[in-house]
Structure formats: structure tokens, C-alpha cells
């Protein structure tokens, strides 16, 4: 296994990001677990089975995320300039759609929250007014005012007034 990074010739502390070379000498690679052996077989299949004539990649290769990424990169690198422009345009459209969707979702959430707050305020006012009517009725009851008069003044039923 050999891993190379690109560095600036005059300033060797500066690593050039984005381009690295990794070489795995498969004849010298000794797998120590089943997973390593499986990866070795998958990469050998990728290197020997995928070529210019490949039209369909076997499912076993596409099931592995690392090999799938390599296949995807290989497909993109084989695009003509027109195909590459179409590919980039496609991802631009996807990005715009995603942004619009997220924006609409946020606006919907904000609208829902505003409506919820409005309904909450309305319920709070109604509850406060009901409590006020009960308090007035209770005070009138303590003063000996008739239940009929209390009912007319507060809008409460006589039964509600009796329960106070």
C-alpha cells in the first residue's frame, strides 16, 4: 500500500489538496479477515471486468459503496464534453429544486407557526374572558344578587352559577 500526496516544490509544508495517488500492490496484499478478502476480490473484479465494452456493472460490485463510487467516477470521466455539461446541468437543477423545496418548507412552517400562535392567542383570550365572567358571577353571588340577574349580566347558566 503506497499513499502519495502532491506537495508544492518550493514549500514542502504545503500539501496540494484534491489529488492523491494510492497504489495497492495486490500480489503483496495479504488479507487478514473475511472482509479484507471480500474487498480484494471486489477490487480485482472491478479492475479485470470493467472496461470500454462494459454496459452493465454486476450487482455485487454496485452493492459496495467504495466500488460504486469508483464506477460512478469512471462513468463521469468517460463523458463527452456535451454529456458532462448535461450532467452538471442536471445536478444544478437538482440543487435548485432542493433549495426551493427547503425554502417552501420553511415558509410553510413559518405560516403554520403564525396560524398556531393566532389560534393560541384567541383561545387564551376566550379562556381569560370565561374566567372573568366566573369571577364576576362569584362576586355577585357573594353579594346576594339573584341567580337570574347574575345569569343576565354574565351570560352563565343558572346551573353554572350554582356550582360556583
BELZIZI-V728310 format. One record per pair of residues at least 4 apart in sequence whose ideal C-beta (glycine too) atoms are under 8 Angstrom apart, sorted by the first residue. I is the first residue (numbers start at 1). J is the second residue. D is the distance in whole Angstrom. If there is no record, write none. Layout:
BEGIN
i->I j->J d->D
i->I j->J d->D
END
This chain:
BEGIN
i->1 j->22 d->7
i->1 j->23 d->7
i->1 j->24 d->5
i->1 j->25 d->8
i->1 j->29 d->7
i->2 j->21 d->8
i->2 j->22 d->7
i->2 j->23 d->4
i->2 j->24 d->8
i->2 j->25 d->8
i->3 j->20 d->7
i->3 j->21 d->8
i->3 j->22 d->5
i->4 j->20 d->7
i->4 j->21 d->4
i->4 j->22 d->7
i->4 j->23 d->8
i->5 j->15 d->5
i->5 j->16 d->7
i->5 j->20 d->5
i->6 j->15 d->7
i->6 j->16 d->4
i->6 j->19 d->5
i->6 j->20 d->7
i->7 j->12 d->5
i->7 j->14 d->6
i->7 j->15 d->6
i->7 j->16 d->6
i->8 j->12 d->7
i->8 j->14 d->4
i->8 j->16 d->6
i->24 j->29 d->6
i->24 j->43 d->8
i->25 j->29 d->6
i->26 j->40 d->7
i->26 j->43 d->7
i->26 j->44 d->7
i->29 j->40 d->6
i->31 j->36 d->4
i->31 j->37 d->4
i->31 j->39 d->8
i->31 j->40 d->5
i->32 j->36 d->6
i->33 j->37 d->7
i->34 j->38 d->6
i->35 j->39 d->6
i->36 j->40 d->6
i->37 j->41 d->7
i->38 j->42 d->6
i->39 j->43 d->6
i->39 j->64 d->8
i->39 j->66 d->8
i->40 j->44 d->6
i->41 j->45 d->6
i->42 j->46 d->6
i->42 j->60 d->7
i->42 j->61 d->6
i->42 j->64 d->5
i->42 j->67 d->5
i->43 j->47 d->6
i->43 j->67 d->7
i->44 j->48 d->6
i->45 j->49 d->5
i->45 j->58 d->7
i->45 j->60 d->8
i->45 j->61 d->6
i->46 j->50 d->5
i->46 j->61 d->6
i->46 j->67 d->5
i->46 j->70 d->6
i->46 j->71 d->7
i->49 j->54 d->7
i->49 j->58 d->7
i->49 j->61 d->8
i->50 j->54 d->5
i->50 j->57 d->7
i->50 j->61 d->8
i->50 j->71 d->7
i->50 j->74 d->7
i->57 j->61 d->5
i->57 j->62 d->5
i->57 j->71 d->5
i->58 j->62 d->7
i->59 j->63 d->6
i->60 j->64 d->8
i->61 j->67 d->5
i->61 j->68 d->7
i->61 j->71 d->7
i->62 j->67 d->7
i->62 j->68 d->5
i->62 j->71 d->7
i->63 j->68 d->8
i->64 j->68 d->6
i->65 j->69 d->6
i->66 j->70 d->7
i->67 j->71 d->6
i->68 j->72 d->6
i->69 j->73 d->6
i->70 j->74 d->6
i->71 j->75 d->6
i->72 j->76 d->7
i->73 j->77 d->6
i->74 j->78 d->7
i->75 j->79 d->7
i->76 j->84 d->7
i->76 j->87 d->7
i->79 j->83 d->4
i->79 j->84 d->4
i->79 j->87 d->6
i->80 j->84 d->7
i->81 j->85 d->6
i->82 j->86 d->6
i->83 j->87 d->6
i->84 j->88 d->6
i->85 j->89 d->6
i->86 j->90 d->6
i->87 j->91 d->7
i->88 j->92 d->6
i->89 j->93 d->6
i->90 j->94 d->7
i->91 j->95 d->6
i->92 j->96 d->6
i->93 j->97 d->6
i->94 j->98 d->6
i->95 j->99 d->6
i->96 j->100 d->6
i->97 j->101 d->6
i->98 j->102 d->6
i->99 j->103 d->6
i->100 j->104 d->6
i->101 j->105 d->6
i->102 j->106 d->6
i->103 j->107 d->6
i->104 j->108 d->6
i->105 j->109 d->6
i->106 j->110 d->6
i->107 j->111 d->6
i->108 j->112 d->6
i->109 j->113 d->6
i->110 j->114 d->6
i->111 j->115 d->6
i->112 j->116 d->6
i->113 j->117 d->6
i->114 j->118 d->6
i->115 j->119 d->6
i->116 j->120 d->6
i->117 j->121 d->6
i->118 j->122 d->7
i->119 j->123 d->6
i->120 j->124 d->6
i->121 j->125 d->6
i->122 j->126 d->6
i->123 j->127 d->6
i->124 j->128 d->6
i->125 j->129 d->6
i->126 j->130 d->6
i->127 j->131 d->6
i->128 j->132 d->6
i->129 j->133 d->6
i->130 j->134 d->7
i->131 j->135 d->6
i->132 j->136 d->6
i->133 j->137 d->6
i->133 j->154 d->4
i->133 j->155 d->6
i->133 j->156 d->6
i->134 j->138 d->6
i->134 j->154 d->8
i->134 j->156 d->7
i->134 j->160 d->8
i->134 j->164 d->6
i->135 j->139 d->6
i->136 j->140 d->6
i->136 j->153 d->7
i->136 j->154 d->6
i->137 j->141 d->6
i->137 j->150 d->5
i->137 j->153 d->8
i->137 j->154 d->5
i->137 j->156 d->5
i->137 j->160 d->8
i->137 j->161 d->5
i->137 j->164 d->6
i->138 j->142 d->7
i->138 j->164 d->5
i->139 j->143 d->7
i->140 j->145 d->4
i->140 j->149 d->8
i->140 j->150 d->5
i->140 j->153 d->7
i->140 j->154 d->8
i->141 j->145 d->7
i->141 j->147 d->8
i->141 j->150 d->6
i->141 j->161 d->6
i->141 j->164 d->6
i->145 j->149 d->5
i->145 j->150 d->6
i->146 j->150 d->7
i->147 j->151 d->6
i->147 j->158 d->5
i->147 j->161 d->5
i->147 j->162 d->7
i->148 j->152 d->7
i->148 j->158 d->7
i->149 j->153 d->6
i->150 j->154 d->6
i->150 j->156 d->7
i->150 j->161 d->5
i->151 j->155 d->7
i->151 j->156 d->6
i->151 j->157 d->7
i->151 j->158 d->5
i->151 j->161 d->6
i->154 j->161 d->8
i->156 j->160 d->4
i->156 j->161 d->5
i->157 j->161 d->7
i->158 j->162 d->6
i->159 j->163 d->7
i->160 j->164 d->7
END
